[in-house]
């Protein structure tokens, strides 16, 4: 991995979406043991997973992990340690643009 280069890795994963009164969550677990590091991006392929109220939906999917470059990883570690990160965007739908 170079200073400015990025690598893409396609991995199998399991997506769990819970829409219950006790728990509202979405988790992704990589079934091949892949690990996400600071600065990496994960995109789960396929249509959005919709769980009706009161249910938990579990689906097997494919995810693409875009590995951060060495410079991005360093920047993420520095800004994360000093809490400079002011905005986090989490989207559970397809390619949402603001």
N, C-alpha and C positions, 0 to 999 in steps of 0.2 A: 504494500500500500504506500503510495507516494504522498508528497506533501499536499497536492491539489487533486489527486485522482480519487474517483469513487468506484466502488464495486457493487454489483447487484447480485443478490443470491435469492433463488426461488426455493422455498421450503414448504413442506406440508404443515398444516396447523389445525387446531380444533378451536372453534369459536363457541363461547357460552354466553348467552344473553339471558338475563333474569329480569322479569318485570313483575315482581311480587311486592306486596306491601312491606314485607320484612327486608327485602333486598332488591335494589335496582342497580344492576351492574352488567358490564360486558368485559369478558376476559378472553385473551388469545394465548394459547399454549402451543409452542412449537413442538411437534411430535418427534422431530429428529434431534432435539436437544440444542438447537441453535440459541445463541445468546445475543441480546440487543445491548449495545454499548452506548455511552453518551454521544448524542449527535446523530445516531442512526435513525432512519425513517422506516416505518413498516406500512405497507399497503396490502390489505386483505382483498383478494380477487373475488368477484361475483357480486350479486345483488345484495342490498342491505338485509341483515338478519332481523326479522321482526318477531318479537315475542308478544303474544296477546297477554292482557292483564291476568296475573295469577299463574303464569306458566314460565318454564325455563326451556329455552331452545338451544340445542347443541348440534353444531354442524361441522363437518370436516371440510376444510378449504385449503387453498394454496395462497401463500403470502409472499410478497417480494420485499426483501430487506435491502435497502440502499444504505451501504456502509458509509459513514462519514469519512472525509479525508483526514489526514493527520492534523492539519491546521484547524479544521472544524471541530475535531474531537478535543483539541487543546483549548479552543475558545469556549466550547460548551462546559468543559471542566472548570475553567477559570470563572466564567460568569455564573455558573451554578453554585460554586463554592461561596461566592460573595453575594449571592441572591440578587443579581442584577436582572434576572429574568422577570419581566413585568407582565408578559402576555403569553398565555398558553392557549393553543387552539386544539380542541378535540372534536372530531367530526365522526359520526357513525353513519354517514351516508356517502353516496358516490360523488367524488370530485366536486365538492362544494367550494365555490369561490365567493369571497366577500367583496 
